[in-house]
Amino acid sequence: MIGFLVAGLVIGALARLIKPGKQELGLLATLGLGLVGSLIGGLIAQFFGTGSIWELNVLGFVLAVIAAVLLIGVAESIAGRKTAA
């Protein structure tokens, strides 16, 4: 469980580094988006037959980072709509 949280934080941090611009996300938001991204990446990797969702593999990690980058974009657009309204 602790390893899953650390992996989520690392994935979220990498996604924030990859995504251009300044994100207005705190540590908990980064952790949450990283965890959700790792679940999505793990599910997609499991669909391709590279292992279980709970195993750390290269394809799952790469897909998790990509999913987290996309989730950060979604979170920014939702937060942008709330502040603009």
Buried (B, 14 or more C-beta within 10 A) or exposed (E): EEEBEEBBBBBBBBBBEEBEEEBEBEEEBBBBBBBBBBBBBBBBBBEEEBBEBEEBBEBBBEBBBBBBBBBBBEBBEEBEEEEEE
